[in-house]
Amino acid sequence: MTERIEVPGGWFDIKPTITRGMRKAFRLAGLRGFAKGIDKNTDMTDSDALRKAILASPDKWDLDAIDDAYLLHGTVAYSFGPVVDIVTIDALPDEAVAPVLKRMQELYAEMPEGMRKNSSGEP
Protein backbone atom coordinates (compact mmCIF):
# COMPACT_ATOMS: atom_id res chain seq x y z
CA MET A 1 0.00 0.00 0.00
CA THR A 2 1.29 3.45 -0.91
CA GLU A 3 0.14 7.04 -0.72
CA ARG A 4 0.31 9.07 -3.93
CA ILE A 5 1.35 12.72 -3.74
CA GLU A 6 0.75 14.81 -6.83
CA VAL A 7 3.50 17.40 -7.38
CA PRO A 8 4.23 19.91 -10.13
CA GLY A 9 5.30 17.87 -13.14
CA GLY A 10 4.52 14.44 -11.72
CA TRP A 11 3.86 12.32 -8.65
CA PHE A 12 5.51 10.34 -5.85
CA ASP A 13 4.18 7.10 -4.33
CA ILE A 14 5.41 6.90 -0.75
CA LYS A 15 5.22 4.42 2.10
CA PRO A 16 2.49 5.57 4.51
CA THR A 17 4.05 3.84 7.50
CA ILE A 18 7.58 3.70 8.80
CA THR A 19 9.38 0.40 9.16
CA ARG A 20 12.08 -0.44 11.66
CA GLY A 21 14.64 -0.44 8.86
CA MET A 22 13.54 3.01 7.71
CA ARG A 23 13.79 4.38 11.25
CA LYS A 24 17.33 3.01 11.57
CA ALA A 25 18.30 4.57 8.22
CA PHE A 26 16.85 7.94 9.25
CA ARG A 27 18.69 7.93 12.57
CA LEU A 28 21.96 6.92 10.92
CA ALA A 29 21.57 9.65 8.29
CA GLY A 30 20.99 12.21 11.02
CA LEU A 31 24.05 11.10 12.96
CA ARG A 32 26.24 11.05 9.86
CA GLY A 33 25.08 14.48 8.74
CA PHE A 34 25.56 15.85 12.21
CA ALA A 35 28.91 14.18 12.87
CA LYS A 36 30.56 15.78 9.84
CA GLY A 37 30.37 19.21 11.40
CA ILE A 38 31.05 18.44 15.04
CA ASP A 39 34.05 20.19 16.50
CA LYS A 40 35.49 18.71 19.68
CA ASN A 41 35.10 22.14 21.30
CA THR A 42 31.36 22.41 20.57
CA ASP A 43 29.23 21.95 23.66
CA MET A 44 26.50 19.61 22.44
CA THR A 45 24.32 20.39 25.45
CA ASP A 46 24.24 24.12 24.65
CA SER A 47 21.72 24.78 21.87
CA ASP A 48 23.05 28.32 21.31
CA ALA A 49 26.62 27.06 20.91
CA LEU A 50 25.43 24.36 18.53
CA ARG A 51 23.41 26.87 16.48
CA LYS A 52 26.45 29.18 16.27
CA ALA A 53 28.66 26.30 15.14
CA ILE A 54 26.22 25.40 12.37
CA LEU A 55 25.84 28.99 11.19
CA ALA A 56 29.60 29.62 11.33
CA SER A 57 30.39 26.75 8.94
CA PRO A 58 27.20 25.51 7.26
CA ASP A 59 29.22 23.72 4.58
CA LYS A 60 30.65 21.35 7.22
CA TRP A 61 27.21 19.97 8.12
CA ASP A 62 25.12 17.70 5.91
CA LEU A 63 21.84 19.44 6.69
CA ASP A 64 19.99 17.49 3.98
CA ALA A 65 20.98 14.02 5.20
CA ILE A 66 17.66 13.18 6.83
CA ASP A 67 15.61 14.63 3.96
CA ASP A 68 17.64 12.52 1.53
CA ALA A 69 17.06 9.41 3.67
CA TYR A 70 13.30 10.12 3.80
CA LEU A 71 13.15 10.47 0.02
CA LEU A 72 15.29 7.41 -0.72
CA HIS A 73 13.73 5.04 1.83
CA GLY A 74 10.17 6.37 1.78
CA THR A 75 9.64 6.65 -1.98
CA VAL A 76 8.31 3.50 -3.62
CA ALA A 77 8.01 4.99 -7.13
CA TYR A 78 7.76 8.32 -8.90
CA SER A 79 7.04 9.65 -12.34
CA PHE A 80 10.54 11.09 -12.79
CA GLY A 81 12.32 7.88 -13.74
CA PRO A 82 12.35 4.12 -13.37
CA VAL A 83 14.69 4.07 -10.37
CA VAL A 84 14.47 6.15 -7.20
CA ASP A 85 17.91 7.65 -6.72
CA ILE A 86 19.43 10.75 -5.18
CA VAL A 87 20.80 12.04 -8.49
CA THR A 88 17.31 12.23 -10.00
CA ILE A 89 15.77 13.63 -6.82
CA ASP A 90 18.46 16.32 -6.53
CA ALA A 91 17.73 17.40 -10.11
CA LEU A 92 14.06 18.07 -9.30
CA PRO A 93 12.88 21.59 -8.50
CA ASP A 94 12.17 22.35 -4.85
CA GLU A 95 8.45 22.82 -5.55
CA ALA A 96 8.25 19.18 -6.68
CA VAL A 97 10.05 17.79 -3.63
CA ALA A 98 8.78 20.10 -0.86
CA PRO A 99 5.23 18.67 -0.59
CA VAL A 100 6.61 15.14 -0.50
CA LEU A 101 9.08 15.97 2.27
CA LYS A 102 6.35 17.76 4.21
CA ARG A 103 4.13 14.68 4.12
CA MET A 104 7.03 12.36 4.93
CA GLN A 105 7.95 14.48 7.93
CA GLU A 106 4.36 14.20 9.16
CA LEU A 107 4.46 10.42 8.74
CA TYR A 108 8.01 9.58 9.75
CA ALA A 109 9.29 12.15 12.24
CA GLU A 110 9.95 10.76 15.67
CA MET A 111 8.06 12.50 18.44
CA PRO A 112 8.49 12.32 22.18
CA GLU A 113 6.06 9.80 23.71
CA GLY A 114 3.83 12.51 25.22
CA MET A 115 3.43 14.30 21.89
CA ARG A 116 2.69 11.02 20.10
CA LYS A 117 -0.10 10.24 22.56
CA ASN A 118 -1.57 13.73 22.29
CA SER A 119 -1.45 13.90 18.50
CA SER A 120 -3.02 10.51 17.81
CA GLY A 121 -5.06 9.96 20.93
CA GLU A 122 -3.36 6.60 21.30
CA PRO A 123 -0.29 5.43 23.20
Secondary structure, DSSP 8 states (H G I E B T S, - for coil): --EEEEETTEEEEE-SS--HHHHHHHHHHHHHHHHTT--TT--TT-HHHHHHHHHH-GGGS-TTHHHHHHHHHHEEEETT-SS--HHHHHHS-HHHHHHHHHHHHHHH----HHHHHHHHS--
